[in-house]
Amino acid sequence: MSEIKNIKVRLADGTIKECSLEIPHPLPWKLIFSGLNLKSCEFYGDDLFEALIALRIELEGMRAQVLCAGARPNVFPSGMSRDMGGGRKACAVLLGNHMSSDTIDIFDYAEPKLVGSVDEQKEFYEKWVESIKRAR
């Protein structure tokens, strides 16, 4: 059984294209992306968040970005979400604040101005972890 989601991708020239993302169930964790010049490419990870990162890295190589919540620099799944739900649900965090119990689907739409690169997300995560340590 699979879930199909339509997702938006912003290209280097600013145009937005609608693409298809298949999320097969059950394991292994993978995403099947169709659209642009990628004809039904599969992206794997230890959970859905990691599979999304693999897709984002591929798109960044094409100078494109997927417009979804999981591509926002300040969005991360908790350890529990990753272990129990495959990283599908995540939290938007602020520097100095612990993760809240409010979660969002990593595949929900995000405005282009909110989306960042994989490197930006990793950098924000490191800053956030440090900010939590300092807040103690």
Secondary structure as UniProt FT lines:
FT   STRAND          2..10
FT   TURN            12..13
FT   STRAND          16..24
FT   STRAND          30..35
FT   TURN            36..37
FT   STRAND          38..44
FT   HELIX           48..61
FT   TURN            62..63
FT   STRAND          65..66
FT   HELIX           69..71
FT   TURN            73..74
FT   STRAND          75..76
FT   HELIX           79..85
FT   TURN            86..87
FT   STRAND          89..92
FT   TURN            95..96
FT   STRAND          104..105
FT   TURN            106..107
FT   HELIX           112..114
FT   HELIX           118..135
//
